Amino acid sequence: MTIRNVQPPDDKAAPPADLSLFARIEGLVGEERALLEIPARERSQQQKDRLRDLGDELDQIWQGLRARAERLAAR
């Protein structure tokens, strides 16, 4: 049996944007979770600042996803 018109995967191809975003979100959530496991009174100022930054970035992503869903629903 011969399979035609099948091309090997291109290792240089970038992952789909959705996968990249998902990986980014997973990384942010994992980092946030690790920082939240440190008792609040024991967190350094740098860790507190990073938690705030993570929350801000996750909020922006969430807002973007909600706006995207609204645009898609309006079609």
Residue, then its C-alpha position, 0 to 999 in steps of 0.5 A: m500500500t502506498i500513501r501519496n501526498v503525505q509530507p513529513p512534519d516540518d520540525k521548523a514550523a511554529p506551533p499553532a498560536d492557540l497552543s503557544l498561548f495555552a503553553r504560556i497560560e500553563g506556565l503562568v498558572g504554574e508559577e503563580r501556584a508555586l508562589l502561592e504555596i509560600p505562606a504570605r508572611e514568608r514571601s519576599q517583596q520580589q515574590k509579591d511583586r511577581l505574583r502581582d505581575l502574574g495576576d495582571e498578565l493572566d487578567q489581560i489574557w482572560q480579557g482577550l479570550r473573552a473578547r475573542a469569544e464575543r467576536l466569534a459569537a457575533r459572527 
